[in-house]
Amino acid sequence: MTKRRTVLGLLGGAAIGALAASAAFAQEVTLKLHQFLPAQANVPKLVLDVWADNVEKDSGGRIKVERYPSMQLGGKPPELMDQAIDGVADIVWTVVGYTPGRFPTTEVFELPFIMTNARAVSHAYWDMFEKHMKDDEFKDVHILGTWVHGPGMIHTKDPVEQPSDLQGMKIRGGGRSVNSLLTKLGATPVGMPVPAVSEGLSKGVIDGTTIPWEVTTSLKVPELVTNHTEFEGKALYTLTFVLAMNKAKYESLPDDLKAVIDKNSGAEFSVFAGGTQADADGPARQIAVDLGNNIITIPADQTEEWRKLSQPIYDEWVADMNARGKDGKALLEEAQMLIEKYSK
């Protein structure tokens, strides 16, 4: 009887050990996703939550993505990239231009009147990221997606129909290229993360802001200003984004969970993200229409003055890239070629 109990005890111990080993093999991973917008804003709701839900589903529940909107893990939006590098967050979504000049190759897609549509530019951006940025400017993080928003435009308290109307206005810009553009157009650029725009407008710190239509909803911009200037044809500007993951965290994943992350990353996801963000422009624009706001549309054949004033930004960007040891002219031509290719 004693021997029988011993054998049963050993078998029971072996079974428990097997279960423990099985649980260890099917390990669960929690990823903290940090970003600067409220949870109900378009990008968190329509892009980031979709990505996170797909990762959780494709992993069979072994990956859990905890979502932290509105900088709930602390810090300010310009610190997000370093939070991903340092492991404060496992994944961050951020505006690349929040750290001006740190990722300069991305700025080729922010140049004035280069953007056709968000899907095409986001695809071109991913191609150039893989070829020119992955092992250079972004070597310290694992990039999951690269994209741009829909056509950038100007929202102001007073109407803007031509560049001279911007003289003396304090306008929030979202990045180095946009701020340079505002200066060339006669405005005074004010560096300010997106979440601060509403307060800046309500307190008179700024007279207007540059953002795409879709962001205006969560920021209540159509209720704070009554004039919106948009452009037909190629956009006045756009901004670049990345979804970035802590490199050590990604590399620590078992191969099957890496495959889940990979499946939900790359060119297809980038095009989805940019396109989805741009698709939200229409409903947001309608809010301004319903409020009776003044929407000024600059026809494509009447943008010559705007283009002429913004041309030096191209020259400055090329010169800056050349000074960094990169062929600025070649990079610009490659970006334009890829945008044209994906715009067809």
Helices and strands as residue ranges (DSSP letters): H 2-25, E 29-34, H 42-42, I 43-48, H 49-58, E 63-68, G 77-79, H 80-86, E 91-95, G 96-98, G 104-110, H 118-128, I 129-133, E 141-148, E 153-156, G 163-166, E 170-173, H 176-184, E 188-191, G 194-196, H 197-202, E 208-211, H 213-219, H 221-224, E 227-231, E 240-246, H 247-252, H 255-263, H 267-279, H 281-290, E 294-298, G 300-302, H 304-323, H 328-343
